[in-house]
Amino acid sequence: EYAVGDAVLYSRGGGAALEATITGVSYPAADEGAGAEVTYYISLGGQERETTASRLRRAPAAVAVAAAPMLALEGPAHPSASASAGPMLALEGPVHPSGAPATPAAAATAAAPAAAAGAAFFEASYEWQSVLGRAIPAGMQVEMDLSGGGGSRARIPPEWRAVVVFRGENVRVDVTRATTVAELKAAVVRARFGGDPAPPALELEADGRVLADAETVEGARLFGKKLRAAALASAAPPPRNAKVPPRNPPSSSAGRFVRLN
């Protein structure tokens, strides 16, 4: 398993292995099954590429030493940082679910604040927050301070992929903080039923609670949650042999009953 900042050799087809650096790691969701692979993002010749562990191997020590300084210099300085604060590297990929810092430098930076904070809980938000050595949820967007100044911060990405379980299958939908539950359900219907002229109505559930159509992804705190969709039962048609009542009730006149057929 590789971490952000690791120097690796990337192999493509039968060609020679190329030197690269891990810039991001995406771990599969818990409900994707044991066969799901970890996705790695690598910096290769100034371009970012997506790959899996089968195409990577650890670089020899000589390559690793040469690659390490490049990691600290790739990212531009953050606008809010002072001139002496050092460069910042923006990492779009999530950190490991265990919350372990990605590099030795980050580990040293995180240790002191973590002791003071007493393993404080990091509440995911769409606004940037200082990490301060706290474990953060998988899938967060992270800006890591490589200078050792302790300025690393994280937030929920502006757009992320929700996983909705419907009839035993995962349906993935790209959402933002403003996406409504109604829009999320409509996306699931399009993905599963396509051009069906009469698709079923759905209800969406998170943490055992049925969500209202007007709720937003942010308001319902759906980031990182397992969502389940279920088709609502339609009204049953009347039985074929049901007796239809007469339009007019039987009437009587002078003691005589007249049956209207």
Disulfide bonds with the S-S distance in Angstrom:
none
